[in-house]
Amino acid sequence: MDAVVRIGGKQYRMHEGTVLNVATIDAEPGSQIELNDVLLVSDNGTVTVGAPNVEGAIVVADVVEHGKGKKVVNFKYKAKVRYRRKRGHRQPFTTLSVREIRIGGVSSSTTAAPRRRTRPAADEPAAEASETLVAEVTEAPTAEAPAATPRRRTRAAPKTDAPATDTPATESDAPAPRPRRRRTTSSENEPQD
């Protein structure tokens, strides 16, 4: 049996055995509390939606502990005026452990426990068919193929109109590099006295 309960302005989905952190509740750790603000109850496929609450639905939970969440830093900053304000905050919470969900006096412990959804089991004939296909593939004769060697990346030769020769090109055949352009300073551009 699942239920949606409103605690501290937030809604939580829970079932028997759920442990969750909620907004701080005024109760001692180890005590038992009843949550009456139940918005929805799902029991073995039948869904009961409240308007706004489900009548007669109660969630019984144990208070495990009180604590504080992770620190959140609030940092205000304004550029160029030396304005910086740093403030930290840790949100308090209460940890609850759901014991049971009751609707109209019927406890969730008397109904079936919630089950996780699982994929349907594969049929036996389908499994046998896949085994025969695997056997056929492994028994098929294979030609001895040479071991694959990694390909090396090489640069493509520059395209030229001249026919390819076996003799290496000399430095004199290569075009000369362009001379670097010299930067001039403002003192060189001024006329000298």
N, C-alpha and C positions, 0 to 999 in steps of 0.2 A: 504494500500500500504506500503510495506517494502522496505528499501534501505540499501545497505552496502556502507559506505562512508569512504574514507581514510583521516584522519586528523593527522598531525604530525607524519607520518610514521606508524600509527596504523590503523586498520580497525574496524569500529563500525557498528553494525546492529541497525537500528532505524526505528520507524514508527511515525506517527503523535501523538504528546503528550509525546514522550519519553524525559526524563530528564536524562542527563548523564554528567560525568566529562571527559574532554578531555585535551590534552596537551594545554599549554597556548596559547591563540590566542590574537593578538593585536587588541582588540576592547573594547569599553566602556561598562560597565554593563547597560542594558536596550536597547542597540542598536540591530539592526537586521542584520544578515549576511547571505550570500548565499554561500553554499558549492557546488563547481562544480566538485569535484573529486569523482563522484559517480561511483562505480564499478559494482553494480548490483541493479536491481529494480524488485520487485515482485508485480504484480497487479492482484488480484483475480485469482491466479493460473497460470498466464502467467509470465514467468521469462525472463527478458532481461539482458544478460550478456554483459558487455562492453569489448572492446579490445583496450586499457585498460579501457577506461571510456565509460559510456553510453552517447551517443550524445543527447543533449537537456535536460538531467536530472539535476535538481537543487533541493537541500534541503535548505529550508528557516528555519532559527533557530534564537531564541532570546538569547542574552547573559544575563544570570541571575546574575552571580557573578564570581569573581576571588578569589582563596583561596590557601591554602597550605594543603597537605596531612599529614598523620601521620608521626611522626619522625622515621627515620631509623638511628640506631647507627652503625657507622663503628669503630670497636675497633681492633687495631693492638697490638699484644702482642708477645714478645719473652721471653722465659723462661730463668731465671738465669742471665740476663744481665740488668735488670731494664729498659726495653724498653716497654713503653706503650704509645699509641697514640689514643685518643678518638675524633671522629668527628661525628657530627650529620648532618642530611640532611632532609629537608621537600620539597617534590616535588610540585612545583606550578601547579595549574590546572585552567581550566575555565569551569564553569557549563553552559551547553547549554540546551535549551528547544526547541524541534523540533516543528515548527508551521505547515509546509506543505511540501509535496514532489511533485515536478512538473516534468513531463516527456513530452516533446514536447508541452509545453504550457498547458497541462491538469493538474489541481491540484488534490491532493489526497482528498481534501474536497468534490469534486464533485463525487468521487467514493465512494463505500461502505467503512465504517469504518472497521478496522481490528477486527476480531472476534477471541476469544480464542477457542481452540479445546476443545470439550466436548464429553463425551461418548454418544452414541445414547440412546434415551429414551427407557425404557423397554416396551415391548408390553403388553397391558392390559390382554390378556388371560394367558400369562406366569405369571403375578403377581397373578391372581386369582388361578392358579394351585398351586403356592407356599403357598397361604393362606389355601387351602384345605389340603395340606400335613401337615401344622403346626397344623391345627385343629384335624386331625387324630392322630397325635402324642400326643397331649395334652389330648385327650379323651381316649386313650388306657388305659385299667385297669392295674394298677401296684400293685404288691404284696408288702405288708408292709415289707420292709427290715429294719433290725435293723440299728440304727445309726452307722456310721463308727467311730471307735475309733482309735486314733493315735497309731501306733505301737511303742513300746519301743525297743530301741536297747539294746541288752544284749550281754555280752561276751560269746563266745562259750566255752563250757567246754573243758578242755584239754583231748585229746584222750588218754586213757590208756587201757591196756589189762585186767586190773583187772575188775571184775564185779562191777557195780554201787551199792553202799550201801546208806542207808538213814542216816547213822551216819556221822557227819562232820569229816573231816580229822584233825588230831592234828598236832602241830608244829613238833613233833618228826618224823612224817611220811614224812614231806617235806625235800627235800635235803638241806643240809647246804650250805650257800652261800660261794663262794670261798673267801679266804682271799685276802685283797688288797695287791698289790705289793708295797713294800716300796722303794721310790727313795733314792738313796744314793748320797751324795755330794762328790765332789772331795777330801775334807779333810778326809772323812771316809775311802776312798780307799788307802790313803797314809800310809805307815808303820809308826808306832809311834816310837820315839826314847827312 
